Amino acid sequence: VDEVKADISKMELGATIRVRDISKPEGVEITNNMAVPVATIEVPRALKGK
């Protein structure tokens, strides 16, 4: 598997997707810690403080 896709369109600021939240393709075994963050929705640094 070259990539895994996750829908982040409904996530709010501060939300995090973790390994356990991603659907794994059939036949794939996840060997990472399931609590590891994959993506976090944050305000871009340039917009902080505005």
C-alpha positions in Angstrom: 0.0 0.0 0.0 1.5 3.3 -1.1 -1.0 5.6 0.6 -3.9 5.7 3.1 -6.6 8.4 2.8 -8.6 10.0 5.6 -11.5 12.4 5.3 -10.7 15.5 7.3 -13.4 17.7 5.9 -15.6 17.5 9.0 -12.8 17.8 11.6 -12.7 20.9 13.8 -9.7 22.8 15.0 -7.7 20.9 17.5 -9.0 17.5 16.3 -6.5 14.7 15.7 -6.7 11.6 13.6 -4.8 8.7 15.2 -3.7 5.4 13.6 -6.7 3.7 15.3 -9.1 6.1 13.4 -8.0 5.1 9.9 -9.7 2.3 8.0 -7.0 -0.2 7.0 -7.1 -1.8 3.6 -7.9 -5.5 3.5 -4.8 -7.6 4.1 -2.9 -4.8 5.8 -1.5 -5.3 9.4 -0.8 -2.2 11.4 2.3 -2.5 13.5 2.4 1.0 14.9 1.1 2.0 18.3 -2.6 2.7 17.6 -2.5 6.0 19.6 0.1 7.6 17.3 -1.3 10.9 15.8 -1.4 10.9 12.0 -2.8 14.4 11.5 -4.0 17.4 13.6 -6.1 20.3 12.4 -4.5 23.6 13.6 -4.6 27.2 12.7 -1.8 28.2 10.4 1.0 30.0 12.2 0.5 33.1 10.0 -3.1 33.4 11.2 -2.4 33.0 14.9 -2.8 36.2 16.8 -5.0 37.9 14.2 
